[in-house]
Structure formats: C-alpha cells, structure tokens
Amino acid sequence: MTAPQPPARPLPPRAEFIALMAMMAASVAFSIDAMLPALSVIAADLSPADPNRAQLIVTAFLAGLGLGTLIAGPLSDSYGRRPVILAGAAIYMGGAALAITAQSLDTLLAARAVQGLGAAAFRIVALAIIRDVAAGREMARLMSFVMMVFALTPAMAPLIGAGLIALAGWRAVFAAFILFALALSTWMMLRLPEPLPPARRSRFRLRPLALAMRQVVAHPVTRRAIAVQMLAMTTLFTSLSVVQPTFDATFGRGAEFPFWFFGMALVAGSGSLVNARLVGRLGMVRMVRAALTVQVALTSLAILAWAVGLPPGPQFAVFLVWQTGVFVQAGFTLGNLNALAMAPMGEVAGMAASVTGAVATLGSVALAIPIGQQFDGTPMPAHLGVLAAVLAGLALLHGLRGTAAETV
C-alpha cells in the first residue's frame, strides 16, 4: 500500500480534524433523525388524508443518498476532495431551501431526495480524506475517534429537531440544515487543505465504475454479503420510518419521543463498541449471525406481545426493547457485512465501495417503503416485515459457510 502523502499545508490539530470529519460523517444521521419529530406535524399539514406518506420523508432522503454514494467517491478521486464536498453542500442546501418553500408533500419528497444526493458527498468523501492522510493503525485510531463523536448525533438530533419545531415550526428544521451545511463547508474551506494533490488524482471514467459493478455482481461472496446487508438495512430503515408514528399514534407519547429516542440511541451506541472488541475473536460471519438470531427472537417476542394483547404499559416496554434491539443490530451487522462484501474486491476496492453502498442502500429503501406504508396504528406490520427480512438474511448468510468468508 502506498503511504499517504501529507497535504501542501499542515492539517488542523488532531482534535479539530477528528471533529470536522465526525461532523461530516454525522451529517446523514442528523439529516434523518432531526426530521423524525416532524413526521406527524408534516402529515397533518401536507398529507392529512394519508398520514403514512409522511414516512417517505425518511426514505426519499435515503434514496438520494444511495444514488449519491455511487458517484461521490469516484468524482472526488478525479476532481479533489474539497470541490466535491462544496458541490455536495450546495446541492444539500438547495434541497433544504426547496423544502422550506414546499407547499405539497410531493415537492417536499423531491427536496429530500436532492438533500440526500448532496449529503452523500459529506459522508463518502470524509472517509476518503481519512484514507488520504493516514494508514494502518493510525487510520483505525482516527476512525474510532470519529465514530465515537458520530455516535452522539442520532441521540441528539431528534431533541434538536423537536426544539426547532416547538419554536418555529417544521420548516425551521430545514433552515437549520442550511446553516449546518454552510458552517461545515466554511470550516472545511478555512481549515482543511486539499488532501488529494493533482498528481494523485485519476480521470473520471464510467468504464471502471461499470467494471467494478460487474465484479461486485459476479463474486458470490460479495453478492451474498450485499444482499444480507440490504436486508439488515431494511430493518433499520423500516423501524426509523415507523418509530415516531408508533410513539404518537399507538402509545400517545409523541411529545416524549425525542427523549426516549435519546436513551435508545445511547444504548445502541454500545453495539459498535462491543462488536469492535469481539469481532477479532469470533469473526464477522459469526457476529452477524448472532445479531440476526437475537433479532429474530426479539421480533418474535414483540409479535407475540401484540397477539396476546398486553396492557399499554408492558406493550410500550416491549416496543422500546425491540426498537433498541434494531439499533443495536445495526452496530453488529452493517460494518461487518460491508467488510465482507469488500474483502474479495482487491484493486477495484474504491469503486466497489461506491457500488456496494449504493446497491445496499437503494435495495433496502425499495423494501422498507412498502413495509412502512402498511402502518395501521400499531407496529405489527413493521414487526412482520422486519422478521421476514431477518429470516431471509439468516438464510443467505448460511450460504457463506464453507467459503473464505467463514474465517473472517
């Protein structure tokens, strides 16, 4: 591996660099989770006849993110990291500005897709920058610190969103997104030198991307790992789509939602930390299999609880455990499955990373939308959809036995 070359002028101090990268990576979580408290308000404002359509505010953003993931990395390899981040920020802010003026849900959904397209540059290019300036254990240490800061974002975002909605309505959340992207891009411009000099850039061409797509689809381990990753992401995106409506419509706790979400997100943050400690000893396949098996048990318990008709208090407790379990499962599965998918890709790893992320994200959105739209005032449709996705994931994971993936 070629050692990273230092940029022309010094990087910011280590703590500042970590904070900047963490905020870029966290922009996606902030853009999703800050909107959750607004779903019922937007439904009443723009889609009163079909409140379930407001869930699409989450999945429309994810669809744009999936498309952006496919091209943001290769574009930054060709034109530099900073220009692509700035272009992504401009697209993101344009989407947020359109959302502020939206008078229909369809316009708002289009704006969210544009936002997701722009947000992909923050997330993907931040990871590329870390690879530019560090390697080996130093890169692993930087990523660990970034993920520690990143883990706080899902916990805080709904509280921020709820506060803005209480002060100025749901459109104020999109104004906050504009200020966030403006501050982040200005911070980068002032403090971060371009980490990829022209001599190390590669010309943007569609042929290598098509080649990477073919290699990703052709390799049996990668193909199967992406499919399981897509199903694991389906459980996460489904639960994110229905969690706020369930708190509000099912349990009458909509006002409490940001505080409960804060607690669940903090607990779920332990998943990635525990996975990092155990994966070296148990291997990625075993870790994923264990997480999915536990999810089958939790979801089956949640379905049984609704079937027997528990009183509201115990039923709410069961839902909290289930929802937290979905978040914890993400920490045990998504990183491992991405690593499994990438392991055989060799020289096309960069392109393959974009293809893998795009396919898994877009596929999971396509599955999560119809499940979420079945919401009937209870989380039962989501439970059934998640159970089907996890069982399918376990069946596909079984096919990795006897392959090289079983040893990693």
LUMMAR-773150 format. One line per field, with one value per residue (C-alpha): y, x, z; residue number from 1; residue in one letter. Coordinates in Angstrom, 1 decimal. Layout:
py <- (Y	...)
px <- (X	...)
pz <- (Z	...)
seq <- (NUM	...)
type <- (A	...)
//
This chain:
py <- (0.0	3.5	5.6	8.7	11.9	15.0	17.9	21.0	22.9	21.3	19.6	21.2	19.9	16.3	17.1	19.6	17.3	14.5	16.9	18.0	14.5	13.4	16.2	15.4	11.7	12.6	14.9	11.9	10.9	14.5	14.9	11.8	11.8	15.6	15.1	12.3	14.6	16.4	13.5	13.8	17.6	17.4	14.7	16.9	19.9	18.4	14.9	14.8	12.2	9.8	10.4	7.3	9.1	11.4	8.4	8.8	11.9	9.5	7.1	9.8	11.2	7.7	7.1	10.2	9.2	5.8	7.5	10.0	7.2	5.7	8.8	10.9	8.8	8.5	12.2	13.1	10.8	12.8	16.4	16.5	16.2	19.8	20.7	17.6	18.4	22.0	20.8	18.4	21.1	23.4	20.6	19.7	23.4	23.7	20.7	22.2	25.6	23.9	22.0	25.3	26.6	23.3	23.5	19.9	16.6	15.6	18.7	18.1	14.5	15.7	18.2	15.4	13.3	16.2	16.7	13.0	13.3	16.2	14.6	11.6	13.9	14.7	11.0	9.3	12.0	12.3	8.6	9.1	12.1	9.9	7.3	10.1	11.3	8.1	4.4	1.2	1.6	5.4	5.3	2.8	5.1	8.1	6.2	5.0	8.6	9.8	7.0	7.9	11.5	10.3	8.1	11.1	12.5	10.1	10.7	14.5	15.1	14.4	16.7	19.5	18.9	18.9	22.2	23.9	22.7	24.0	27.4	28.0	25.0	22.1	24.3	25.6	22.2	22.7	26.2	24.5	22.1	25.0	26.6	23.3	22.7	26.3	26.2	22.8	23.8	27.1	25.3	23.0	25.8	27.7	24.9	21.8	21.8	19.7	16.2	14.8	16.7	16.7	14.2	11.5	12.1	9.7	10.7	10.2	7.5	5.4	2.2	1.5	2.0	-0.4	-2.9	-2.6	-3.2	-6.4	-7.6	-6.9	-8.7	-11.6	-12.6	-15.0	-13.9	-10.2	-10.6	-12.6	-10.2	-7.2	-8.9	-9.6	-6.0	-4.8	-6.8	-5.6	-2.0	-2.8	-3.5	-0.2	2.0	0.3	1.0	4.6	5.1	3.9	4.8	8.3	7.4	4.5	6.7	9.2	7.2	3.9	5.0	8.7	9.6	11.8	14.7	12.3	10.7	12.8	11.9	8.2	8.2	9.8	7.0	4.3	5.8	6.0	2.3	1.3	3.1	0.3	-2.1	-0.9	-0.8	-4.4	-5.5	-4.0	-5.9	-9.3	-9.4	-10.3	-13.3	-14.6	-13.4	-11.3	-14.0	-15.3	-11.8	-11.1	-14.5	-13.9	-10.4	-11.6	-14.6	-12.3	-10.0	-13.0	-13.7	-10.0	-9.5	-12.8	-11.7	-8.3	-10.0	-12.4	-9.4	-7.8	-11.1	-11.7	-8.0	-6.8	-3.7	-0.4	-0.1	-3.5	-3.3	0.0	-1.6	-4.4	-1.9	0.0	-3.2	-4.1	-0.7	-0.5	-4.1	-3.0	-0.1	-2.4	-4.9	-2.2	-1.8	-5.6	-6.1	-3.2	-2.7	-6.4	-7.0	-4.1	-5.5	-9.0	-7.6	-5.6	-8.3	-10.0	-6.8	-6.2	-3.5	-2.1	-1.6	2.2	1.8	-1.3	0.6	3.1	0.3	-1.8	1.2	2.3	-1.1	-1.9	1.5	1.6	-2.0	-1.5	1.6	-0.2	-2.9	-0.5	1.8	-0.7	-2.2	1.3	2.2	-0.7	1.1	0.7	2.4	-0.4	-1.6	-5.1	-4.6	-3.3	-6.3	-8.8	-7.0	-7.0	-10.7	-11.6	-9.5	-11.0	-14.6	-14.1	-12.6	-15.6	-17.9	-16.0	-15.9	-19.6	-19.8	-18.3	-21.4	-23.3	-20.1	-18.0	-15.6	-18.1	-17.4	-13.6)
px <- (0.0	1.3	1.9	-0.3	1.3	0.9	-1.0	0.7	-0.1	-0.5	-3.7	-5.6	-4.7	-5.7	-8.8	-10.1	-9.5	-11.4	-14.3	-14.5	-14.5	-17.0	-19.4	-19.2	-19.9	-22.7	-24.5	-26.5	-27.7	-28.5	-30.5	-32.6	-33.1	-33.8	-36.8	-38.4	-40.3	-41.7	-43.4	-46.8	-46.8	-45.9	-48.5	-51.2	-50.0	-49.3	-50.9	-53.9	-55.8	-52.8	-50.6	-48.5	-47.0	-45.1	-42.8	-41.4	-39.6	-37.1	-36.8	-36.7	-33.6	-32.1	-32.9	-31.0	-28.2	-27.9	-27.6	-25.0	-23.0	-22.4	-20.7	-19.4	-16.3	-15.2	-15.8	-13.6	-10.9	-10.9	-11.5	-10.3	-12.0	-12.8	-14.5	-16.8	-17.7	-18.5	-20.7	-22.4	-23.0	-24.5	-26.9	-27.8	-28.6	-30.6	-32.7	-33.3	-34.3	-36.8	-38.2	-38.7	-40.9	-42.7	-46.5	-47.1	-45.7	-44.5	-42.4	-41.0	-40.1	-38.3	-36.4	-35.5	-34.1	-32.0	-30.7	-29.7	-27.8	-25.8	-25.3	-23.5	-20.5	-20.1	-20.2	-18.2	-15.6	-14.9	-13.9	-11.8	-10.0	-9.1	-7.6	-5.7	-3.9	-3.5	-2.9	-2.8	-3.3	-3.3	-6.3	-8.0	-7.5	-8.8	-11.9	-12.5	-12.5	-14.7	-17.2	-17.3	-18.3	-20.6	-22.5	-23.8	-25.6	-28.5	-29.2	-29.2	-30.8	-34.4	-34.1	-32.7	-35.5	-38.2	-36.9	-36.8	-40.4	-41.6	-40.0	-40.7	-42.5	-41.2	-39.7	-37.2	-35.5	-34.6	-33.3	-31.1	-29.8	-28.8	-26.9	-25.3	-24.0	-22.9	-20.9	-19.4	-18.3	-16.9	-15.0	-13.5	-12.5	-10.8	-9.0	-8.6	-6.1	-6.8	-5.6	-5.5	-3.0	-3.5	-0.7	-2.6	-5.9	-7.4	-9.5	-13.3	-14.5	-17.6	-15.8	-14.0	-17.3	-19.0	-16.2	-16.5	-20.2	-19.7	-17.1	-19.3	-22.3	-20.1	-18.4	-20.6	-19.3	-19.7	-23.1	-24.4	-22.9	-24.5	-27.9	-27.6	-26.5	-29.5	-31.8	-30.2	-30.5	-34.2	-34.8	-33.2	-34.9	-38.3	-38.0	-36.9	-39.9	-42.5	-40.9	-42.3	-45.8	-45.8	-44.9	-47.5	-50.5	-50.1	-48.9	-49.9	-46.3	-45.4	-44.2	-41.9	-40.4	-37.1	-36.2	-36.9	-35.0	-32.1	-31.9	-32.3	-29.6	-27.1	-27.7	-27.5	-24.1	-22.7	-23.2	-20.4	-18.0	-18.8	-18.5	-15.0	-14.0	-15.4	-15.1	-11.4	-12.0	-15.3	-15.1	-17.5	-19.8	-20.4	-21.1	-23.6	-25.3	-25.6	-27.0	-29.7	-30.6	-31.2	-33.2	-35.5	-36.1	-36.8	-39.1	-41.0	-41.5	-42.8	-45.3	-46.4	-46.9	-49.3	-51.1	-51.9	-52.9	-50.7	-51.8	-50.4	-47.6	-45.9	-46.6	-44.7	-41.8	-41.7	-41.6	-38.8	-36.7	-37.5	-36.6	-33.4	-32.6	-32.9	-30.5	-28.0	-28.3	-27.1	-23.9	-23.2	-24.1	-23.6	-19.9	-19.1	-21.2	-19.6	-16.2	-17.3	-18.5	-15.3	-12.8	-12.6	-12.6	-8.9	-7.8	-11.3	-11.9	-12.6	-15.1	-16.6	-17.2	-19.4	-21.3	-21.8	-23.1	-25.4	-26.9	-27.5	-29.0	-31.3	-32.4	-33.2	-35.2	-37.2	-38.1	-38.6	-41.1	-43.9	-43.4	-43.7	-46.7	-48.6	-48.6	-52.1	-51.7	-49.7	-46.1	-47.3	-46.7	-43.2	-42.6	-43.7	-41.6	-38.5	-39.0	-39.2	-36.1	-34.0	-35.0	-34.1	-30.8	-30.0	-30.8	-28.5	-25.8	-26.0	-24.7	-21.4	-20.5	-17.6	-16.3	-13.3	-15.7	-16.3	-12.8	-13.1)
pz <- (0.0	-0.9	2.2	2.4	1.3	3.5	2.0	0.9	4.1	7.6	8.7	11.6	15.1	15.6	17.8	15.3	12.3	14.1	14.9	11.3	9.9	12.5	11.7	8.0	8.7	11.1	8.6	7.3	10.7	11.6	8.4	9.1	12.8	13.2	10.9	12.9	15.4	12.4	10.7	12.3	12.0	8.3	7.8	9.3	7.2	3.8	3.8	6.2	4.1	4.0	7.0	6.3	3.2	5.6	6.3	2.8	4.1	5.6	2.7	-0.1	1.6	1.7	-2.0	-2.9	-0.6	-2.4	-5.8	-4.5	-2.9	-6.3	-7.8	-4.9	-4.3	-7.9	-8.5	-5.5	-6.8	-10.1	-9.0	-5.4	-2.1	-1.3	-4.6	-4.4	-0.7	-1.7	-4.6	-2.3	0.2	-2.4	-3.6	0.0	0.8	-2.4	-1.4	2.0	0.6	-1.7	1.3	3.2	0.4	-0.4	-0.4	-1.2	0.1	-3.4	-3.6	-0.1	-1.1	-4.2	-2.0	0.4	-2.4	-3.5	0.0	0.2	-3.1	-1.7	1.8	0.1	-0.6	3.1	4.2	1.4	1.0	4.7	4.7	1.7	3.4	6.4	4.0	2.3	5.4	7.5	7.0	9.1	12.9	12.7	10.3	12.6	15.5	13.6	12.5	16.1	17.4	14.5	15.2	19.0	18.1	15.3	17.8	19.7	16.6	16.4	20.1	19.9	16.5	17.5	20.5	18.3	15.7	18.4	19.8	16.4	15.7	19.0	18.4	14.7	13.0	10.9	8.2	10.7	10.7	7.1	7.8	10.4	7.8	5.6	8.5	9.3	5.8	5.4	8.7	7.8	4.3	5.6	8.4	5.8	3.4	6.1	8.0	5.8	2.9	-0.1	0.9	-2.7	-4.9	-8.7	-9.2	-7.3	-9.0	-11.6	-14.5	-14.0	-16.4	-16.5	-17.6	-14.3	-12.5	-14.8	-14.3	-10.5	-10.9	-12.8	-10.4	-7.4	-9.0	-10.2	-7.0	-4.9	-1.5	-2.3	-3.9	-0.9	1.7	-0.1	-0.1	3.7	4.2	2.2	4.4	7.6	6.4	5.6	9.3	10.3	7.7	8.4	12.1	11.5	9.3	11.9	15.3	15.6	14.3	16.8	19.7	18.6	17.2	19.1	22.5	22.7	23.6	20.7	22.9	24.8	21.6	21.4	25.0	24.6	21.3	23.0	25.5	22.9	20.7	23.6	24.5	20.8	20.5	22.6	19.7	17.6	20.6	21.6	18.0	17.8	20.9	19.8	16.0	16.1	18.2	16.8	13.1	11.1	9.9	13.4	14.8	12.1	12.5	16.3	15.9	13.3	15.5	18.5	16.3	15.3	19.0	19.9	16.9	17.6	21.2	20.0	17.6	20.4	22.8	20.3	19.6	23.3	23.8	26.6	28.6	27.2	29.8	29.2	25.5	25.3	27.2	24.7	21.8	23.4	23.8	20.2	18.7	20.7	19.5	15.9	16.5	18.3	15.5	13.1	15.1	15.0	11.3	8.9	9.3	9.2	6.2	4.3	5.2	4.0	0.7	0.1	1.1	-2.3	-4.4	-4.5	-6.9	-7.5	-3.8	-4.1	-7.0	-5.4	-2.1	-4.0	-5.8	-2.7	-0.7	-3.4	-4.1	-0.5	0.3	-2.7	-2.3	1.3	0.6	-2.0	0.6	3.5	1.8	1.2	4.7	6.3	4.3	5.9	9.3	10.7	14.1	15.5	14.9	13.9	10.1	10.8	13.1	10.5	7.8	9.9	10.9	7.2	6.3	9.2	8.4	4.8	5.9	8.0	5.1	2.8	5.5	5.8	2.2	3.3	5.2	3.6	1.9	2.8	4.5	7.3	8.6	8.8)
seq <- (1	2	3	4	5	6	7	8	9	10	11	12	13	14	15	16	17	18	19	20	21	22	23	24	25	26	27	28	29	30	31	32	33	34	35	36	37	38	39	40	41	42	43	44	45	46	47	48	49	50	51	52	53	54	55	56	57	58	59	60	61	62	63	64	65	66	67	68	69	70	71	72	73	74	75	76	77	78	79	80	81	82	83	84	85	86	87	88	89	90	91	92	93	94	95	96	97	98	99	100	101	102	103	104	105	106	107	108	109	110	111	112	113	114	115	116	117	118	119	120	121	122	123	124	125	126	127	128	129	130	131	132	133	134	135	136	137	138	139	140	141	142	143	144	145	146	147	148	149	150	151	152	153	154	155	156	157	158	159	160	161	162	163	164	165	166	167	168	169	170	171	172	173	174	175	176	177	178	179	180	181	182	183	184	185	186	187	188	189	190	191	192	193	194	195	196	197	198	199	200	201	202	203	204	205	206	207	208	209	210	211	212	213	214	215	216	217	218	219	220	221	222	223	224	225	226	227	228	229	230	231	232	233	234	235	236	237	238	239	240	241	242	243	244	245	246	247	248	249	250	251	252	253	254	255	256	257	258	259	260	261	262	263	264	265	266	267	268	269	270	271	272	273	274	275	276	277	278	279	280	281	282	283	284	285	286	287	288	289	290	291	292	293	294	295	296	297	298	299	300	301	302	303	304	305	306	307	308	309	310	311	312	313	314	315	316	317	318	319	320	321	322	323	324	325	326	327	328	329	330	331	332	333	334	335	336	337	338	339	340	341	342	343	344	345	346	347	348	349	350	351	352	353	354	355	356	357	358	359	360	361	362	363	364	365	366	367	368	369	370	371	372	373	374	375	376	377	378	379	380	381	382	383	384	385	386	387	388	389	390	391	392	393	394	395	396	397	398	399	400	401	402	403	404	405	406	407	408)
type <- (M	T	A	P	Q	P	P	A	R	P	L	P	P	R	A	E	F	I	A	L	M	A	M	M	A	A	S	V	A	F	S	I	D	A	M	L	P	A	L	S	V	I	A	A	D	L	S	P	A	D	P	N	R	A	Q	L	I	V	T	A	F	L	A	G	L	G	L	G	T	L	I	A	G	P	L	S	D	S	Y	G	R	R	P	V	I	L	A	G	A	A	I	Y	M	G	G	A	A	L	A	I	T	A	Q	S	L	D	T	L	L	A	A	R	A	V	Q	G	L	G	A	A	A	F	R	I	V	A	L	A	I	I	R	D	V	A	A	G	R	E	M	A	R	L	M	S	F	V	M	M	V	F	A	L	T	P	A	M	A	P	L	I	G	A	G	L	I	A	L	A	G	W	R	A	V	F	A	A	F	I	L	F	A	L	A	L	S	T	W	M	M	L	R	L	P	E	P	L	P	P	A	R	R	S	R	F	R	L	R	P	L	A	L	A	M	R	Q	V	V	A	H	P	V	T	R	R	A	I	A	V	Q	M	L	A	M	T	T	L	F	T	S	L	S	V	V	Q	P	T	F	D	A	T	F	G	R	G	A	E	F	P	F	W	F	F	G	M	A	L	V	A	G	S	G	S	L	V	N	A	R	L	V	G	R	L	G	M	V	R	M	V	R	A	A	L	T	V	Q	V	A	L	T	S	L	A	I	L	A	W	A	V	G	L	P	P	G	P	Q	F	A	V	F	L	V	W	Q	T	G	V	F	V	Q	A	G	F	T	L	G	N	L	N	A	L	A	M	A	P	M	G	E	V	A	G	M	A	A	S	V	T	G	A	V	A	T	L	G	S	V	A	L	A	I	P	I	G	Q	Q	F	D	G	T	P	M	P	A	H	L	G	V	L	A	A	V	L	A	G	L	A	L	L	H	G	L	R	G	T	A	A	E	T	V)
//
